[in-house]
Amino acid sequence: MSDRSEREAGRSFMPKFDDKGLLSAVVVHHETRDVLMVAFMDVEALNATRETGVAHFHSRSRGKLWKKGESSGNILKVHEILVDCDQDAFVLSCTPAGPTCHTGARSCFYRVLQDDALEPVKT
Amino acid sequence: MSDRSEREAGRSFMPKFDDKGLLSAVVVHHETRDVLMVAFMDVEALNATRETGVAHFHSRSRGKLWKKGESSGNILKVHEILVDCDQDAFVLSCTPAGPTCHTGARSCFYRVLQDDALEPVKT
């Protein structure tokens, strides 16, 4: 198989990082399935996540490895990593230890766009 | 309020594009809530999505506006756009007209990482 068909149809884990060495990671709640946050992973964050079972990302603003919850304690325990067709995006199905958002919200997605303004999501 | 606190806590829609003019867009199925795909939007894709109610993205590989389903017909009708805390990621809650993945799969996330290999997701 070509690299592309192996990547799309095969069993080989061949994560595809972009020109900055990153891929997309979407965190969903393992039980409610709500989308909790979206971030980026580099190879270091991916390895740390797989080794520890706790979600790690690459902080683009700080330019370094970011263990989610390292200061707040609100870690994300990873149950499953789903991989998309071209292996440049993952869904991490997680159990959060507390609110995922740094604002204290359960999810970072606490607003919905209505016309030209943001409104709180009904929960 | 500062720009940051208005962006995080306010009602103003202030999408935050990165240094390539992109932000992350996660598509979830409006009814099943499965994550269907992850892509990027630039301001052109965001405007086209809001104007038409059909999901548009920015294709990084082709470097241009990408109406999802423009060749396959498998468009995504957008019901809601959720916006995250720092407004650099959206969740699009959509009704798909057909399989979302170009492989014919319902979702691009049809494999799960188990140990070092990918296995089909049970559906």
gemmi code that builds the backbone of each chain (N, CA, C; Angstrom):
import gemmi

chains = {
    "A": [
        ("MET", (0.845, -1.205, 0.000), (0.000, 0.000, 0.000), (0.876, 1.249, 0.000)),
        ("SER", (0.383, 2.277, -0.609), (1.088, 3.556, -0.534), (1.005, 4.077, 0.892)),
        ("ASP", (1.854, 5.035, 1.178), (1.800, 5.686, 2.484), (0.406, 6.219, 2.766)),
        ("ARG", (-0.184, 6.829, 1.735), (-1.491, 7.443, 1.956), (-2.566, 6.399, 2.227)),
        ("SER", (-2.574, 5.313, 1.458), (-3.630, 4.327, 1.699), (-3.385, 3.579, 3.004)),
        ("GLU", (-2.131, 3.331, 3.347), (-1.845, 2.711, 4.646), (-2.305, 3.632, 5.770)),
        ("ARG", (-2.012, 4.917, 5.604), (-2.414, 5.870, 6.655), (-3.926, 5.921, 6.805)),
        ("GLU", (-4.651, 5.832, 5.690), (-6.118, 5.986, 5.757), (-6.850, 4.690, 6.065)),
        ("ALA", (-6.322, 3.588, 5.550), (-7.091, 2.341, 5.639), (-6.430, 1.292, 6.512)),
        ("GLY", (-5.182, 1.511, 6.886), (-4.432, 0.458, 7.561), (-4.538, 0.505, 9.075)),
        ("ARG", (-3.757, -0.370, 9.675), (-3.724, -0.458, 11.136), (-2.534, 0.290, 11.710)),
        ("SER", (-1.666, 0.810, 10.836), (-0.447, 1.467, 11.329), (-0.754, 2.837, 11.897)),
        ("PHE", (-0.230, 3.074, 13.073), (-0.367, 4.406, 13.682), (0.749, 5.277, 13.125)),
        ("MET", (0.345, 6.246, 12.279), (1.294, 7.109, 11.586), (0.846, 8.559, 11.744)),
        ("PRO", (0.936, 9.104, 12.956), (0.413, 10.453, 13.175), (1.072, 11.461, 12.240)),
        ("LYS", (0.236, 12.352, 11.708), (0.713, 13.308, 10.706), (0.753, 14.700, 11.325)),
        ("PHE", (1.920, 15.148, 11.654), (2.106, 16.474, 12.229), (2.265, 17.498, 11.094)),
        ("ASP", (1.798, 18.704, 11.344), (1.890, 19.730, 10.302), (3.284, 20.365, 10.282)),
        ("ASP", (3.417, 21.444, 9.521), (4.756, 22.030, 9.345), (5.282, 22.667, 10.633)),
        ("LYS", (4.413, 22.798, 11.628), (4.868, 23.258, 12.944), (5.018, 22.099, 13.927)),
        ("GLY", (4.837, 20.879, 13.427), (4.976, 19.708, 14.289), (3.769, 19.445, 15.161)),
        ("LEU", (2.602, 19.944, 14.723), (1.392, 19.842, 15.550), (0.271, 19.087, 14.838)),
        ("LEU", (-0.604, 18.517, 15.645), (-1.874, 17.999, 15.132), (-2.974, 18.403, 16.115)),
        ("SER", (-4.222, 18.286, 15.666), (-5.373, 18.753, 16.455), (-5.839, 17.681, 17.416)),
        ("ALA", (-6.214, 18.110, 18.614), (-6.738, 17.180, 19.620), (-8.024, 17.751, 20.197)),
        ("VAL", (-9.096, 16.974, 20.068), (-10.409, 17.360, 20.581), (-10.685, 16.500, 21.799)),
        ("VAL", (-10.998, 17.136, 22.911), (-11.323, 16.380, 24.127), (-12.835, 16.300, 24.280)),
        ("VAL", (-13.349, 15.064, 24.374), (-14.766, 14.882, 24.678), (-14.893, 14.159, 26.018)),
        ("HIS", (-15.982, 14.446, 26.707), (-16.247, 13.800, 27.993), (-16.614, 12.344, 27.731)),
        ("HIS", (-15.972, 11.448, 28.447), (-16.160, 10.019, 28.183), (-17.610, 9.576, 28.390)),
        ("GLU", (-18.313, 10.223, 29.296), (-19.696, 9.800, 29.545), (-20.720, 10.679, 28.845)),
        ("THR", (-20.625, 11.998, 29.035), (-21.637, 12.876, 28.444), (-21.394, 13.102, 26.953)),
        ("ARG", (-20.144, 12.882, 26.514), (-19.715, 13.086, 25.128), (-19.709, 14.558, 24.711)),
        ("ASP", (-19.874, 15.451, 25.655), (-19.709, 16.871, 25.351), (-18.284, 17.150, 24.877)),
        ("VAL", (-18.146, 18.066, 23.945), (-16.807, 18.548, 23.591), (-16.357, 19.493, 24.699)),
        ("LEU", (-15.226, 19.193, 25.306), (-14.749, 19.969, 26.454), (-13.733, 21.030, 26.052)),
        ("MET", (-12.837, 20.681, 25.155), (-11.807, 21.642, 24.724), (-11.172, 21.143, 23.428)),
        ("VAL", (-10.438, 22.050, 22.786), (-9.671, 21.725, 21.588), (-8.272, 22.287, 21.782)),
        ("ALA", (-7.256, 21.489, 21.471), (-5.877, 21.963, 21.622), (-5.002, 21.290, 20.578)),
        ("PHE", (-3.703, 21.433, 20.739), (-2.754, 20.850, 19.789), (-1.780, 19.939, 20.523)),
        ("MET", (-1.314, 18.936, 19.803), (-0.293, 18.034, 20.330), (0.909, 18.020, 19.392)),
        ("ASP", (2.098, 17.999, 19.974), (3.286, 17.645, 19.204), (3.677, 16.231, 19.621)),
        ("VAL", (4.773, 15.735, 19.100), (5.131, 14.347, 19.392), (5.417, 14.159, 20.879)),
        ("GLU", (5.979, 15.183, 21.504), (6.275, 15.109, 22.941), (4.978, 14.979, 23.758)),
        ("ALA", (3.985, 15.779, 23.414), (2.701, 15.733, 24.124), (1.995, 14.397, 23.882)),
        ("LEU", (2.067, 13.915, 22.661), (1.455, 12.625, 22.341), (2.110, 11.516, 23.150)),
        ("ASN", (3.428, 11.509, 23.178), (4.127, 10.469, 23.940), (3.813, 10.556, 25.428)),
        ("ALA", (3.801, 11.769, 25.963), (3.504, 11.949, 27.393), (2.089, 11.477, 27.712)),
        ("THR", (1.155, 11.757, 26.817), (-0.232, 11.323, 27.008), (-0.327, 9.804, 27.001)),
        ("ARG", (0.341, 9.185, 26.049), (0.265, 7.719, 25.947), (0.971, 7.050, 27.123)),
        ("GLU", (2.054, 7.645, 27.584), (2.807, 7.034, 28.681), (2.098, 7.161, 30.032)),
        ("THR", (1.417, 8.284, 30.234), (0.833, 8.552, 31.550), (-0.662, 8.285, 31.627)),
        ("GLY", (-1.353, 8.260, 30.471), (-2.806, 8.116, 30.473), (-3.527, 9.391, 30.869)),
        ("VAL", (-2.769, 10.475, 30.930), (-3.327, 11.788, 31.291), (-3.009, 12.742, 30.131)),
        ("ALA", (-3.988, 13.582, 29.761), (-3.836, 14.395, 28.555), (-2.757, 15.465, 28.707)),
        ("HIS", (-1.863, 15.495, 27.741), (-0.837, 16.535, 27.613), (-1.003, 17.173, 26.229)),
        ("PHE", (-0.733, 18.444, 26.167), (-0.815, 19.163, 24.898), (0.460, 19.972, 24.690)),
        ("HIS", (0.516, 20.628, 23.519), (1.587, 21.595, 23.302), (0.964, 22.973, 23.384)),
        ("SER", (1.431, 23.778, 24.308), (0.922, 25.146, 24.422), (1.589, 25.999, 23.356)),
        ("ARG", (0.771, 26.491, 22.428), (1.338, 27.351, 21.380), (1.775, 28.686, 21.953)),
        ("SER", (1.034, 29.213, 22.946), (1.406, 30.526, 23.493), (2.685, 30.437, 24.320)),
        ("ARG", (2.849, 29.337, 25.062), (4.043, 29.210, 25.901), (5.163, 28.455, 25.196)),
        ("GLY", (4.830, 27.824, 24.058), (5.841, 27.107, 23.287), (6.442, 25.919, 24.001)),
        ("LYS", (5.612, 25.244, 24.814), (6.167, 24.083, 25.523), (5.090, 23.074, 25.905)),
        ("LEU", (5.561, 21.943, 26.420), (4.667, 20.877, 26.861), (3.748, 21.391, 27.968)),
        ("TRP", (2.487, 21.000, 27.863), (1.477, 21.472, 28.803), (0.682, 20.269, 29.297)),
        ("LYS", (0.925, 19.922, 30.565), (0.083, 18.899, 31.182), (-1.193, 19.586, 31.631)),
        ("LYS", (-2.298, 19.258, 30.992), (-3.578, 19.882, 31.341), (-3.876, 19.601, 32.813)),
        ("GLY", (-4.119, 20.653, 33.591), (-4.418, 20.491, 35.007), (-3.195, 20.499, 35.901)),
        ("GLU", (-2.025, 20.813, 35.321), (-0.806, 20.757, 36.145), (-0.839, 21.775, 37.284)),
        ("SER", (-1.504, 22.911, 37.070), (-1.619, 23.858, 38.187), (-2.976, 23.753, 38.876)),
        ("SER", (-4.042, 23.548, 38.131), (-5.390, 23.522, 38.727), (-5.733, 22.176, 39.357)),
        ("GLY", (-5.030, 21.129, 38.953), (-5.401, 19.782, 39.401), (-6.486, 19.150, 38.542)),
        ("ASN", (-7.053, 19.928, 37.640), (-8.141, 19.416, 36.811), (-7.602, 18.659, 35.604)),
        ("ILE", (-7.021, 17.504, 35.898), (-6.456, 16.682, 34.826), (-7.560, 16.001, 34.037)),
        ("LEU", (-7.157, 15.443, 32.906), (-8.067, 14.689, 32.047), (-7.530, 13.268, 31.921)),
        ("LYS", (-8.249, 12.316, 32.453), (-7.849, 10.918, 32.324), (-8.333, 10.386, 30.970)),
        ("VAL", (-7.410, 9.880, 30.186), (-7.727, 9.482, 28.817), (-8.165, 8.018, 28.765)),
        ("HIS", (-9.371, 7.802, 28.229), (-9.857, 6.430, 28.061), (-9.551, 5.886, 26.678)),
        ("GLU", (-9.727, 6.726, 25.677), (-9.570, 6.286, 24.286), (-9.015, 7.422, 23.456)),
        ("ILE", (-8.240, 7.050, 22.460), (-7.791, 8.028, 21.462), (-8.309, 7.563, 20.106)),
        ("LEU", (-9.246, 8.332, 19.555), (-9.742, 8.058, 18.205), (-8.874, 8.836, 17.218)),
        ("VAL", (-8.650, 8.236, 16.067), (-7.725, 8.800, 15.076), (-8.473, 8.995, 13.767)),
        ("ASP", (-8.295, 10.132, 13.119), (-9.081, 10.380, 11.914), (-8.395, 9.810, 10.667)),
        ("CYS", (-9.078, 9.955, 9.531), (-8.666, 9.295, 8.289), (-7.212, 9.584, 7.941)),
        ("ASP", (-6.810, 10.847, 7.963), (-5.426, 11.155, 7.575), (-4.490, 11.316, 8.784)),
        ("GLN", (-4.988, 10.948, 9.939), (-4.173, 10.871, 11.160), (-3.541, 12.205, 11.562)),
        ("ASP", (-4.255, 13.296, 11.249), (-3.772, 14.593, 11.730), (-4.723, 15.215, 12.750)),
        ("ALA", (-5.664, 14.426, 13.235), (-6.567, 14.894, 14.288), (-6.975, 13.712, 15.149)),
        ("PHE", (-7.041, 13.956, 16.454), (-7.432, 12.921, 17.408), (-8.648, 13.400, 18.195)),
        ("VAL", (-9.450, 12.441, 18.635), (-10.458, 12.702, 19.662), (-10.035, 11.941, 20.911)),
        ("LEU", (-9.844, 12.660, 21.989), (-9.486, 12.043, 23.267), (-10.749, 11.941, 24.114)),
        ("SER", (-11.160, 10.719, 24.390), (-12.331, 10.526, 25.243), (-11.831, 10.431, 26.681)),
        ("CYS", (-12.250, 11.395, 27.503), (-11.612, 11.601, 28.814), (-12.620, 11.714, 29.950)),
        ("THR", (-12.146, 11.381, 31.135), (-12.866, 11.732, 32.354), (-12.132, 12.898, 33.002)),
        ("PRO", (-12.797, 14.060, 33.117), (-12.149, 15.228, 33.719), (-12.230, 15.170, 35.243)),
        ("ALA", (-11.154, 15.630, 35.888), (-11.139, 15.646, 37.364), (-11.887, 16.848, 37.927)),
        ("GLY", (-12.238, 17.798, 37.075), (-12.934, 19.011, 37.502), (-13.329, 19.787, 36.268)),
        ("PRO", (-13.631, 21.069, 36.424), (-13.966, 21.879, 35.250), (-12.798, 21.877, 34.269)),
        ("THR", (-13.085, 21.721, 33.004), (-11.997, 21.681, 32.024), (-11.500, 23.078, 31.684)),
        ("CYS", (-12.390, 24.045, 31.633), (-11.997, 25.388, 31.188), (-11.327, 26.165, 32.322)),
        ("HIS", (-10.328, 26.977, 31.962), (-9.631, 27.789, 32.960), (-10.554, 28.851, 33.570)),
        ("THR", (-11.694, 29.100, 32.917), (-12.664, 30.056, 33.461), (-13.509, 29.424, 34.569)),
        ("GLY", (-13.375, 28.116, 34.745), (-14.190, 27.410, 35.734), (-15.390, 26.727, 35.122)),
        ("ALA", (-15.580, 26.943, 33.832), (-16.708, 26.286, 33.159), (-16.392, 24.807, 32.940)),
        ("ARG", (-17.434, 24.027, 32.922), (-17.302, 22.579, 32.694), (-16.637, 22.297, 31.349)),
        ("SER", (-17.026, 23.040, 30.338), (-16.464, 22.924, 28.993), (-16.017, 24.306, 28.543)),
        ("CYS", (-15.000, 24.360, 27.685), (-14.615, 25.651, 27.102), (-15.695, 26.191, 26.161)),
        ("PHE", (-16.599, 25.318, 25.715), (-17.626, 25.738, 24.755), (-18.910, 26.101, 25.490)),
        ("TYR", (-18.888, 27.227, 26.179), (-20.019, 27.631, 27.007), (-20.854, 28.737, 26.358)),
        ("ARG", (-20.518, 29.082, 25.108), (-21.289, 30.106, 24.399), (-21.630, 29.643, 22.990)),
        ("VAL", (-22.738, 30.130, 22.512), (-23.194, 29.802, 21.167), (-23.395, 31.101, 20.388)),
        ("LEU", (-23.032, 31.053, 19.107), (-23.175, 32.239, 18.261), (-24.626, 32.360, 17.807)),
        ("GLN", (-25.241, 33.503, 18.142), (-26.605, 33.759, 17.683), (-26.620, 35.116, 17.019)),
        ("ASP", (-26.930, 35.131, 15.729), (-26.780, 36.336, 14.919), (-25.343, 36.817, 15.061)),
        ("ASP", (-25.117, 37.982, 15.651), (-23.739, 38.472, 15.735), (-23.185, 38.495, 17.147)),
        ("ALA", (-23.881, 37.840, 18.069), (-23.433, 37.885, 19.469), (-23.363, 36.484, 20.057)),
        ("LEU", (-22.659, 36.376, 21.158), (-22.537, 35.104, 21.859), (-23.526, 35.043, 23.014)),
        ("GLU", (-24.169, 33.915, 23.138), (-25.108, 33.699, 24.229), (-24.674, 32.474, 25.020)),
        ("PRO", (-24.972, 32.439, 26.321), (-24.623, 31.258, 27.105), (-25.322, 30.015, 26.555)),
        ("VAL", (-24.605, 28.900, 26.577), (-25.205, 27.624, 26.183), (-26.142, 27.182, 27.296)),
        ("LYS", (-27.294, 26.700, 26.914), (-28.204, 26.131, 27.918), (-27.630, 24.795, 28.389)),
        ("THR", (-27.528, 24.646, 29.696), (-27.011, 23.360, 30.224), (-27.974, 22.777, 31.232)),
    ],
    "B": [
        ("MET", (-13.865, 46.478, 29.926), (-13.179, 45.182, 30.015), (-11.997, 45.180, 29.043)),
        ("SER", (-10.975, 44.449, 29.413), (-9.854, 44.276, 28.499), (-10.322, 43.424, 27.326)),
        ("ASP", (-9.533, 43.446, 26.271), (-9.830, 42.589, 25.126), (-9.953, 41.135, 25.550)),
        ("ARG", (-9.049, 40.717, 26.448), (-9.058, 39.311, 26.842), (-10.313, 38.960, 27.629)),
        ("SER", (-10.683, 39.826, 28.592), (-11.856, 39.465, 29.391), (-13.130, 39.594, 28.565)),
        ("GLU", (-13.179, 40.562, 27.658), (-14.344, 40.653, 26.770), (-14.414, 39.402, 25.887)),
        ("ARG", (-13.263, 38.976, 25.385), (-13.241, 37.783, 24.527), (-13.701, 36.545, 25.283)),
        ("GLU", (-13.315, 36.437, 26.553), (-13.626, 35.223, 27.315), (-14.992, 35.248, 27.984)),
        ("ALA", (-15.394, 36.426, 28.428), (-16.592, 36.485, 29.265), (-17.735, 37.248, 28.618)),
        ("GLY", (-17.452, 37.935, 27.525), (-18.453, 38.838, 26.980), (-19.349, 38.216, 25.932)),
        ("ARG", (-20.163, 39.065, 25.338), (-21.081, 38.628, 24.293), (-20.541, 38.937, 22.902)),
        ("SER", (-19.376, 39.619, 22.845), (-18.844, 40.013, 21.544), (-18.214, 38.829, 20.819)),
        ("PHE", (-18.578, 38.679, 19.578), (-17.965, 37.643, 18.746), (-16.675, 38.217, 18.184)),
        ("MET", (-15.552, 37.693, 18.691), (-14.220, 38.197, 18.332), (-13.329, 37.009, 17.976)),
        ("PRO", (-13.619, 36.347, 16.842), (-12.856, 35.138, 16.508), (-11.358, 35.430, 16.437)),
        ("LYS", (-10.593, 34.505, 16.996), (-9.146, 34.698, 17.105), (-8.442, 33.749, 16.141)),
        ("PHE", (-7.973, 34.302, 15.057), (-7.267, 33.504, 14.053), (-5.779, 33.464, 14.409)),
        ("ASP", (-5.123, 32.354, 14.081), (-3.699, 32.237, 14.418), (-2.836, 32.956, 13.382)),
        ("ASP", (-1.525, 32.751, 13.473), (-0.615, 33.503, 12.601), (-0.747, 33.109, 11.127)),
        ("LYS", (-1.485, 32.010, 10.874), (-1.783, 31.653, 9.481), (-3.207, 32.053, 9.102)),
        ("GLY", (-3.885, 32.748, 10.005), (-5.242, 33.196, 9.717), (-6.282, 32.106, 9.897)),
        ("LEU", (-5.964, 31.104, 10.719), (-6.854, 29.949, 10.869), (-7.305, 29.763, 12.308)),
        ("LEU", (-8.454, 29.115, 12.445), (-8.879, 28.596, 13.741), (-9.443, 27.196, 13.547)),
        ("SER", (-9.600, 26.471, 14.651), (-10.020, 25.069, 14.591), (-11.533, 24.954, 14.548)),
        ("ALA", (-12.022, 24.011, 13.761), (-13.459, 23.762, 13.668), (-13.716, 22.263, 13.810)),
        ("VAL", (-14.516, 21.916, 14.802), (-14.871, 20.527, 15.072), (-16.322, 20.343, 14.661)),
        ("VAL", (-16.583, 19.362, 13.813), (-17.962, 19.103, 13.398), (-18.518, 17.940, 14.202)),
        ("VAL", (-19.638, 18.189, 14.877), (-20.341, 17.110, 15.558), (-21.721, 16.939, 14.919)),
        ("HIS", (-22.204, 15.690, 14.964), (-23.520, 15.386, 14.414), (-24.577, 15.987, 15.336)),
        ("HIS", (-25.523, 16.709, 14.756), (-26.503, 17.432, 15.562), (-27.347, 16.501, 16.420)),
        ("GLU", (-27.584, 15.300, 15.956), (-28.420, 14.382, 16.744), (-27.599, 13.375, 17.553)),
        ("THR", (-26.697, 12.661, 16.886), (-25.943, 11.623, 17.607), (-24.821, 12.228, 18.455)),
        ("ARG", (-24.402, 13.438, 18.124), (-23.316, 14.148, 18.797), (-21.953, 13.499, 18.574)),
        ("ASP", (-21.853, 12.548, 17.664), (-20.543, 12.014, 17.286), (-19.683, 13.115, 16.677)),
        ("VAL", (-18.381, 13.053, 16.957), (-17.457, 13.943, 16.251), (-17.277, 13.379, 14.842)),
        ("LEU", (-17.568, 14.196, 13.850), (-17.529, 13.724, 12.464), (-16.212, 14.068, 11.770)),
        ("MET", (-15.686, 15.251, 12.019), (-14.442, 15.678, 11.385), (-13.878, 16.887, 12.123)),
        ("VAL", (-12.610, 17.165, 11.839), (-11.948, 18.356, 12.367), (-11.262, 19.052, 11.202)),
        ("ALA", (-11.402, 20.359, 11.112), (-10.772, 21.099, 10.014), (-10.433, 22.503, 10.493)),
        ("PHE", (-10.066, 23.349, 9.558), (-9.702, 24.732, 9.887), (-10.567, 25.701, 9.102)),
        ("MET", (-10.766, 26.859, 9.694), (-11.497, 27.937, 9.029), (-10.646, 29.190, 9.014)),
        ("ASP", (-10.687, 29.900, 7.903), (-10.179, 31.270, 7.885), (-11.404, 32.196, 7.846)),
        ("VAL", (-11.172, 33.477, 7.760), (-12.312, 34.403, 7.832), (-13.252, 34.201, 6.652)),
        ("GLU", (-12.694, 33.841, 5.499), (-13.514, 33.607, 4.307), (-14.441, 32.398, 4.530)),
        ("ALA", (-13.887, 31.326, 5.099), (-14.691, 30.123, 5.354), (-15.759, 30.393, 6.413)),
        ("LEU", (-15.383, 31.161, 7.427), (-16.347, 31.501, 8.473), (-17.493, 32.323, 7.894)),
        ("ASN", (-17.159, 33.320, 7.092), (-18.208, 34.144, 6.503), (-19.109, 33.332, 5.574)),
        ("ALA", (-18.502, 32.464, 4.772), (-19.291, 31.640, 3.839), (-20.217, 30.710, 4.613)),
        ("THR", (-19.725, 30.166, 5.730), (-20.548, 29.273, 6.556), (-21.726, 30.031, 7.149)),
        ("ARG", (-21.444, 31.216, 7.672), (-22.515, 31.993, 8.307), (-23.532, 32.472, 7.273)),
        ("GLU", (-23.053, 32.802, 6.084), (-23.973, 33.321, 5.066), (-24.865, 32.248, 4.468)),
        ("THR", (-24.316, 31.038, 4.326), (-25.054, 29.984, 3.616), (-25.694, 28.973, 4.560)),
        ("GLY", (-25.202, 28.874, 5.799), (-25.703, 27.840, 6.702), (-25.166, 26.453, 6.384)),
        ("VAL", (-24.176, 26.410, 5.512), (-23.541, 25.148, 5.112), (-22.051, 25.276, 5.425)),
        ("ALA", (-21.452, 24.200, 5.978), (-20.081, 24.309, 6.468), (-19.065, 24.495, 5.344)),
        ("HIS", (-18.242, 25.505, 5.511), (-17.096, 25.768, 4.633), (-15.834, 25.788, 5.504)),
        ("PHE", (-14.749, 25.316, 4.939), (-13.474, 25.318, 5.645), (-12.404, 25.921, 4.744)),
        ("HIS", (-11.200, 26.030, 5.331), (-10.043, 26.400, 4.515), (-9.207, 25.142, 4.329)),
        ("SER", (-9.019, 24.723, 3.100), (-8.178, 23.558, 2.834), (-6.713, 23.981, 2.915)),
        ("ARG", (-6.010, 23.433, 3.892), (-4.586, 23.766, 4.014), (-3.788, 23.158, 2.864)),
        ("SER", (-4.185, 21.966, 2.390), (-3.412, 21.339, 1.311), (-3.619, 22.058, -0.020)),
        ("ARG", (-4.842, 22.522, -0.251), (-5.119, 23.201, -1.525), (-4.988, 24.716, -1.411)),
        ("GLY", (-4.894, 25.196, -0.171), (-4.698, 26.631, 0.046), (-5.864, 27.481, -0.388)),
        ("LYS", (-7.089, 26.937, -0.247), (-8.243, 27.733, -0.677), (-9.520, 27.335, 0.042)),
        ("LEU", (-10.558, 28.116, -0.201), (-11.871, 27.862, 0.381), (-12.368, 26.490, -0.054)),
        ("TRP", (-12.959, 25.792, 0.893), (-13.419, 24.418, 0.641), (-14.835, 24.298, 1.177)),
        ("LYS", (-15.791, 24.229, 0.246), (-17.154, 23.923, 0.667), (-17.235, 22.418, 0.845)),
        ("LYS", (-17.396, 21.979, 2.084), (-17.473, 20.542, 2.357), (-18.637, 19.954, 1.574)),
        ("GLY", (-18.358, 18.914, 0.775), (-19.401, 18.267, -0.017), (-19.590, 18.874, -1.391)),
        ("GLU", (-18.703, 19.803, -1.781), (-18.906, 20.470, -3.071), (-18.817, 19.480, -4.242)),
        ("SER", (-18.001, 18.432, -4.106), (-17.955, 17.435, -5.184), (-18.826, 16.214, -4.848)),
        ("SER", (-18.828, 15.778, -3.590), (-19.569, 14.561, -3.216), (-21.054, 14.803, -3.000)),
        ("GLY", (-21.415, 16.044, -2.750), (-22.803, 16.345, -2.383), (-23.079, 16.172, -0.901)),
        ("ASN", (-22.101, 15.629, -0.178), (-22.304, 15.376, 1.248), (-22.011, 16.626, 2.082)),
        ("ILE", (-22.895, 17.586, 1.926), (-22.750, 18.840, 2.656), (-23.106, 18.661, 4.127)),
        ("LEU", (-22.738, 19.660, 4.909), (-23.049, 19.692, 6.342), (-23.911, 20.917, 6.606)),
        ("LYS", (-25.150, 20.692, 6.995), (-26.039, 21.803, 7.345), (-25.762, 22.208, 8.794)),
        ("VAL", (-25.437, 23.468, 8.999), (-25.018, 23.929, 10.326), (-26.222, 24.404, 11.134)),
        ("HIS", (-26.399, 23.801, 12.318), (-27.479, 24.229, 13.216), (-26.993, 25.248, 14.229)),
        ("GLU", (-25.802, 25.009, 14.756), (-25.275, 25.858, 15.827), (-23.767, 25.962, 15.689)),
        ("ILE", (-23.236, 27.111, 16.097), (-21.785, 27.278, 16.209), (-21.484, 27.619, 17.666)),
        ("LEU", (-20.820, 26.673, 18.347), (-20.360, 26.924, 19.712), (-18.958, 27.508, 19.635)),
        ("VAL", (-18.670, 28.419, 20.555), (-17.410, 29.165, 20.525), (-16.695, 28.949, 21.851)),
        ("ASP", (-15.394, 28.691, 21.802), (-14.693, 28.390, 23.055), (-14.214, 29.665, 23.756)),
        ("CYS", (-13.631, 29.475, 24.927), (-13.270, 30.593, 25.809), (-12.460, 31.669, 25.108)),
        ("ASP", (-11.402, 31.259, 24.404), (-10.567, 32.286, 23.774), (-10.903, 32.498, 22.298)),
        ("GLN", (-12.011, 31.906, 21.858), (-12.565, 32.141, 20.519), (-11.616, 31.762, 19.394)),
        ("ASP", (-10.787, 30.730, 19.650), (-9.955, 30.217, 18.554), (-10.335, 28.789, 18.162)),
        ("ALA", (-11.489, 28.331, 18.655), (-11.999, 27.019, 18.250), (-13.519, 27.047, 18.285)),
        ("PHE", (-14.113, 26.397, 17.274), (-15.569, 26.326, 17.191), (-15.998, 24.861, 17.163)),
        ("VAL", (-17.207, 24.626, 17.661), (-17.880, 23.347, 17.426), (-19.084, 23.641, 16.551)),
        ("LEU", (-19.129, 23.007, 15.387), (-20.258, 23.166, 14.476), (-21.176, 21.955, 14.652)),
        ("SER", (-22.381, 22.202, 15.107), (-23.348, 21.122, 15.262), (-24.138, 21.043, 13.955)),
        ("CYS", (-23.984, 19.914, 13.274), (-24.436, 19.826, 11.877), (-25.288, 18.596, 11.609)),
        ("THR", (-26.122, 18.700, 10.582), (-26.764, 17.532, 9.996), (-26.063, 17.228, 8.681)),
        ("PRO", (-25.427, 16.054, 8.585), (-24.722, 15.701, 7.347), (-25.679, 15.136, 6.308)),
        ("ALA", (-25.436, 15.465, 5.039), (-26.294, 14.948, 3.958), (-25.904, 13.532, 3.572)),
        ("GLY", (-24.761, 13.066, 4.062), (-24.279, 11.720, 3.732), (-23.061, 11.439, 4.572)),
        ("PRO", (-22.258, 10.436, 4.197), (-21.043, 10.163, 4.957), (-20.150, 11.403, 4.963)),
        ("THR", (-19.603, 11.715, 6.112), (-18.772, 12.910, 6.191), (-17.368, 12.655, 5.646)),
        ("CYS", (-16.838, 11.465, 5.865), (-15.453, 11.193, 5.480), (-15.351, 10.877, 3.979)),
        ("HIS", (-14.247, 11.325, 3.367), (-14.039, 11.060, 1.945), (-13.842, 9.562, 1.674)),
        ("THR", (-13.562, 8.778, 2.735), (-13.422, 7.317, 2.574), (-14.780, 6.625, 2.490)),
        ("GLY", (-15.845, 7.383, 2.750), (-17.186, 6.797, 2.763), (-17.668, 6.474, 4.156)),
        ("ALA", (-16.787, 6.669, 5.144), (-17.188, 6.415, 6.531), (-18.110, 7.540, 7.016)),
        ("ARG", (-18.962, 7.188, 7.935), (-19.908, 8.142, 8.519), (-19.155, 9.285, 9.191)),
        ("SER", (-18.080, 8.924, 9.903), (-17.228, 9.898, 10.581), (-15.788, 9.649, 10.153)),
        ("CYS", (-14.971, 10.704, 10.174), (-13.538, 10.500, 9.911), (-12.859, 9.711, 11.033)),
        ("PHE", (-13.494, 9.663, 12.204), (-12.884, 8.990, 13.362), (-13.393, 7.551, 13.448)),
        ("TYR", (-12.936, 6.728, 12.521), (-13.418, 5.339, 12.447), (-12.423, 4.341, 13.020)),
        ("ARG", (-11.338, 4.858, 13.611), (-10.341, 3.958, 14.215), (-9.948, 4.458, 15.600)),
        ("VAL", (-9.597, 3.509, 16.448), (-9.181, 3.829, 17.809), (-7.784, 3.256, 18.020)),
        ("LEU", (-6.962, 3.986, 18.750), (-5.599, 3.539, 19.028), (-5.620, 2.518, 20.162)),
        ("GLN", (-5.115, 1.334, 19.888), (-5.005, 0.312, 20.928), (-3.575, -0.189, 20.924)),
        ("ASP", (-2.903, 0.023, 22.046), (-1.463, -0.227, 22.102), (-0.801, 0.564, 20.968)),
        ("ASP", (-0.192, -0.118, 20.018), (0.504, 0.639, 18.969), (-0.170, 0.542, 17.613)),
        ("ALA", (-1.402, 0.047, 17.592), (-2.074, -0.131, 16.304), (-3.474, 0.477, 16.329)),
        ("LEU", (-4.010, 0.666, 15.143), (-5.364, 1.218, 15.016), (-6.354, 0.075, 14.791)),
        ("GLU", (-7.466, 0.147, 15.475), (-8.519, -0.841, 15.321), (-9.802, -0.119, 14.930)),
        ("PRO", (-10.676, -0.799, 14.171), (-11.948, -0.159, 13.812), (-12.756, 0.174, 15.060)),
        ("VAL", (-13.414, 1.318, 15.022), (-14.315, 1.687, 16.106), (-15.561, 0.826, 16.007)),
        ("LYS", (-16.023, 0.348, 17.136), (-17.295, -0.394, 17.135), (-18.436, 0.600, 16.937)),
        ("THR", (-19.301, 0.311, 15.985), (-20.444, 1.216, 15.762), (-21.743, 0.442, 15.800)),
    ],
}
model = gemmi.Model(1)
for chain_id, residues in chains.items():
    chain = gemmi.Chain(chain_id)
    for i, (resn, *xyz) in enumerate(residues, 1):
        res = gemmi.Residue()
        res.name, res.seqid = resn, gemmi.SeqId(i, " ")
        for name, pos in zip(("N", "CA", "C"), xyz):
            atom = gemmi.Atom()
            atom.name, atom.element = name, gemmi.Element(name[0])
            atom.pos, atom.b_iso = gemmi.Position(*pos), 0.0
            res.add_atom(atom)
        chain.add_residue(res)
    model.add_chain(chain)
structure = gemmi.Structure()
structure.add_model(model)
structure.setup_entities()
